[in-house]
C-alpha cells in the first residue's frame, strides 16, 4: 500500500521549506537572517491561513452545527468521569 501526499502534508512541507529557505538566504546572501526568516515566515503564515480558512478541514458548514452526544466523547475529554480523585 503506497502512501500518497494529501493537501495538509503539502502545507506542512511548504511551511518547512519556506522557513528553511529564509535561513538559507540569510546564510548565503547579504540579506541578514533577521530579515529573511521573518519575511519567509510571513509566507509560512500564509500557507497556514490558507489551510485553515480557505481550504479548511470540514466538508460542509453544516458539519459545524451537529451536536455530539455525550456518549461519543472520548473518555479523556469526558466531563462525566474524572480520573483525578
CNS distance restraints for C-alpha pairs under 8 A (distance, minus, plus):
assign (resid   5 and name CA) (resid   9 and name CA) 5.91 0.50 0.50
assign (resid   5 and name CA) (resid  10 and name CA) 6.85 0.50 0.50
assign (resid   6 and name CA) (resid  10 and name CA) 6.51 0.50 0.50
assign (resid   7 and name CA) (resid  11 and name CA) 6.34 0.50 0.50
assign (resid   8 and name CA) (resid  12 and name CA) 6.28 0.50 0.50
assign (resid   8 and name CA) (resid  51 and name CA) 7.25 0.50 0.50
assign (resid   9 and name CA) (resid  13 and name CA) 6.32 0.50 0.50
assign (resid  10 and name CA) (resid  14 and name CA) 6.07 0.50 0.50
assign (resid  11 and name CA) (resid  15 and name CA) 6.22 0.50 0.50
assign (resid  11 and name CA) (resid  47 and name CA) 6.29 0.50 0.50
assign (resid  11 and name CA) (resid  48 and name CA) 7.27 0.50 0.50
assign (resid  11 and name CA) (resid  51 and name CA) 7.11 0.50 0.50
assign (resid  12 and name CA) (resid  16 and name CA) 6.34 0.50 0.50
assign (resid  13 and name CA) (resid  17 and name CA) 6.05 0.50 0.50
assign (resid  14 and name CA) (resid  18 and name CA) 5.98 0.50 0.50
assign (resid  14 and name CA) (resid  44 and name CA) 7.09 0.50 0.50
assign (resid  14 and name CA) (resid  47 and name CA) 7.27 0.50 0.50
assign (resid  15 and name CA) (resid  19 and name CA) 6.33 0.50 0.50
assign (resid  15 and name CA) (resid  43 and name CA) 7.83 0.50 0.50
assign (resid  15 and name CA) (resid  44 and name CA) 4.68 0.50 0.50
assign (resid  15 and name CA) (resid  45 and name CA) 7.79 0.50 0.50
assign (resid  15 and name CA) (resid  47 and name CA) 6.73 0.50 0.50
assign (resid  15 and name CA) (resid  48 and name CA) 7.79 0.50 0.50
assign (resid  16 and name CA) (resid  20 and name CA) 6.03 0.50 0.50
assign (resid  16 and name CA) (resid  44 and name CA) 7.80 0.50 0.50
assign (resid  17 and name CA) (resid  21 and name CA) 5.87 0.50 0.50
assign (resid  18 and name CA) (resid  22 and name CA) 6.29 0.50 0.50
assign (resid  18 and name CA) (resid  40 and name CA) 5.66 0.50 0.50
assign (resid  18 and name CA) (resid  41 and name CA) 6.96 0.50 0.50
assign (resid  18 and name CA) (resid  43 and name CA) 6.76 0.50 0.50
assign (resid  18 and name CA) (resid  44 and name CA) 6.04 0.50 0.50
assign (resid  19 and name CA) (resid  23 and name CA) 6.45 0.50 0.50
assign (resid  19 and name CA) (resid  37 and name CA) 6.19 0.50 0.50
assign (resid  19 and name CA) (resid  40 and name CA) 5.94 0.50 0.50
assign (resid  19 and name CA) (resid  41 and name CA) 5.90 0.50 0.50
assign (resid  19 and name CA) (resid  44 and name CA) 6.95 0.50 0.50
assign (resid  20 and name CA) (resid  24 and name CA) 6.09 0.50 0.50
assign (resid  21 and name CA) (resid  25 and name CA) 5.92 0.50 0.50
assign (resid  21 and name CA) (resid  37 and name CA) 7.87 0.50 0.50
assign (resid  21 and name CA) (resid  40 and name CA) 7.46 0.50 0.50
assign (resid  22 and name CA) (resid  26 and name CA) 6.11 0.50 0.50
assign (resid  22 and name CA) (resid  33 and name CA) 6.95 0.50 0.50
assign (resid  22 and name CA) (resid  36 and name CA) 4.78 0.50 0.50
assign (resid  22 and name CA) (resid  37 and name CA) 4.26 0.50 0.50
assign (resid  22 and name CA) (resid  38 and name CA) 7.62 0.50 0.50
assign (resid  22 and name CA) (resid  39 and name CA) 7.43 0.50 0.50
assign (resid  22 and name CA) (resid  40 and name CA) 5.53 0.50 0.50
assign (resid  22 and name CA) (resid  41 and name CA) 7.66 0.50 0.50
assign (resid  23 and name CA) (resid  27 and name CA) 6.33 0.50 0.50
assign (resid  23 and name CA) (resid  33 and name CA) 6.01 0.50 0.50
assign (resid  23 and name CA) (resid  36 and name CA) 6.83 0.50 0.50
assign (resid  23 and name CA) (resid  37 and name CA) 5.72 0.50 0.50
assign (resid  24 and name CA) (resid  28 and name CA) 6.19 0.50 0.50
assign (resid  25 and name CA) (resid  29 and name CA) 5.62 0.50 0.50
assign (resid  25 and name CA) (resid  31 and name CA) 6.93 0.50 0.50
assign (resid  25 and name CA) (resid  32 and name CA) 7.94 0.50 0.50
assign (resid  25 and name CA) (resid  33 and name CA) 7.27 0.50 0.50
assign (resid  25 and name CA) (resid  36 and name CA) 6.50 0.50 0.50
assign (resid  26 and name CA) (resid  30 and name CA) 7.19 0.50 0.50
assign (resid  26 and name CA) (resid  31 and name CA) 5.53 0.50 0.50
assign (resid  26 and name CA) (resid  32 and name CA) 4.80 0.50 0.50
assign (resid  26 and name CA) (resid  33 and name CA) 3.97 0.50 0.50
assign (resid  26 and name CA) (resid  34 and name CA) 7.62 0.50 0.50
assign (resid  26 and name CA) (resid  35 and name CA) 7.71 0.50 0.50
assign (resid  26 and name CA) (resid  36 and name CA) 5.73 0.50 0.50
assign (resid  26 and name CA) (resid  37 and name CA) 7.33 0.50 0.50
assign (resid  27 and name CA) (resid  32 and name CA) 7.41 0.50 0.50
assign (resid  27 and name CA) (resid  33 and name CA) 6.84 0.50 0.50
assign (resid  31 and name CA) (resid  35 and name CA) 6.80 0.50 0.50
assign (resid  31 and name CA) (resid  36 and name CA) 6.59 0.50 0.50
assign (resid  32 and name CA) (resid  36 and name CA) 6.24 0.50 0.50
assign (resid  33 and name CA) (resid  37 and name CA) 5.60 0.50 0.50
assign (resid  34 and name CA) (resid  38 and name CA) 6.80 0.50 0.50
assign (resid  35 and name CA) (resid  39 and name CA) 6.16 0.50 0.50
assign (resid  36 and name CA) (resid  40 and name CA) 6.15 0.50 0.50
assign (resid  37 and name CA) (resid  41 and name CA) 5.75 0.50 0.50
assign (resid  38 and name CA) (resid  42 and name CA) 6.33 0.50 0.50
assign (resid  39 and name CA) (resid  43 and name CA) 7.00 0.50 0.50
assign (resid  40 and name CA) (resid  44 and name CA) 6.36 0.50 0.50
assign (resid  41 and name CA) (resid  45 and name CA) 6.15 0.50 0.50
assign (resid  42 and name CA) (resid  46 and name CA) 6.17 0.50 0.50
assign (resid  43 and name CA) (resid  47 and name CA) 6.49 0.50 0.50
assign (resid  44 and name CA) (resid  48 and name CA) 6.43 0.50 0.50
assign (resid  45 and name CA) (resid  49 and name CA) 6.07 0.50 0.50
assign (resid  46 and name CA) (resid  50 and name CA) 6.11 0.50 0.50
assign (resid  47 and name CA) (resid  51 and name CA) 6.19 0.50 0.50
assign (resid  48 and name CA) (resid  52 and name CA) 6.14 0.50 0.50
assign (resid  49 and name CA) (resid  53 and name CA) 5.78 0.50 0.50
assign (resid  49 and name CA) (resid  54 and name CA) 7.32 0.50 0.50
assign (resid  50 and name CA) (resid  54 and name CA) 4.85 0.50 0.50
assign (resid  50 and name CA) (resid  55 and name CA) 6.10 0.50 0.50
assign (resid  50 and name CA) (resid  56 and name CA) 7.80 0.50 0.50
assign (resid  51 and name CA) (resid  55 and name CA) 5.15 0.50 0.50
assign (resid  51 and name CA) (resid  56 and name CA) 5.64 0.50 0.50
assign (resid  51 and name CA) (resid  57 and name CA) 7.83 0.50 0.50
assign (resid  52 and name CA) (resid  56 and name CA) 4.70 0.50 0.50
assign (resid  52 and name CA) (resid  57 and name CA) 7.20 0.50 0.50
assign (resid  58 and name CA) (resid  63 and name CA) 6.98 0.50 0.50
assign (resid  59 and name CA) (resid  63 and name CA) 7.27 0.50 0.50
assign (resid  60 and name CA) (resid  64 and name CA) 7.87 0.50 0.50
assign (resid  61 and name CA) (resid  65 and name CA) 7.54 0.50 0.50
assign (resid  62 and name CA) (resid  66 and name CA) 7.05 0.50 0.50
assign (resid  68 and name CA) (resid  72 and name CA) 6.61 0.50 0.50
assign (resid  68 and name CA) (resid  73 and name CA) 7.38 0.50 0.50
assign (resid  69 and name CA) (resid  73 and name CA) 7.08 0.50 0.50
assign (resid  70 and name CA) (resid  78 and name CA) 7.64 0.50 0.50
assign (resid  73 and name CA) (resid  77 and name CA) 6.55 0.50 0.50
assign (resid  73 and name CA) (resid  78 and name CA) 5.95 0.50 0.50
assign (resid  74 and name CA) (resid  78 and name CA) 6.12 0.50 0.50
assign (resid  75 and name CA) (resid  81 and name CA) 7.59 0.50 0.50
assign (resid  78 and name CA) (resid  82 and name CA) 7.71 0.50 0.50
